[in-house]
Amino acid sequence: MFYDQLEIGWNCSLAAVSDIIASVSLLWAFSSLKNGIKQTDTLLQKIFQYTVTRGLFVTIDQTTLVIIFLIKPETLWWTPFHFSLSKVYVITMSKCLIELFFLPLINGVCHKLQLQCLMAHKML
């Protein structure tokens, strides 16, 4: 029982660490795209904000899950955080995609950075 609890806690902790690494990697990759054009820099600022916000929400949820699970696994107080984790992933990613890629296309605006990001993503 104790080893199962420790294994689950370890897995959730590694998930939180990997999400932090992914968020930092995205921020580092986006920082190299700054070119001094106002539209590009504004879009990059939005991407930075969404990446940081998404990383914080997911990491806080995962960290709370780990702490509550390791302290009192028998009470099931950790289950709302476990069940909400996938929804936090989907909602934050959907918000980012809608705001950055679909709304500008709907409004008839196509930023050069969006195309560069898509092309860079295909090259990786």
SULWO-V292778 format. One line per field, one symbol per residue. psi: psi as a letter, one per 40 degrees, with the letter a starting at -180 (. if undefined). burial: I if it has 16 or more other ideal C-beta (glycine too) atoms within 10 Angstrom, else O. A space follows every 50 residues. Layout:
psi->???
burial->???
This chain:
psi->dddddddddddddddddddddddddddddddeeheehddddddddddddd dddddddddddddddddddddgdeefeedddddedddddddddddddddd ddddddeehhidddddddddddd.
burial->OOOOOOOIIOOIIOIIOOIIOOIOOIOOOIOOOOOOOOOIOOIIOOIOOI IOOIIOIIIOIIOIIIOIIIOOIOOOOIOOIIOOIOOIOOOIOOOIOOOI OOOOOOOOOOIOIIOOIOOOOOOO
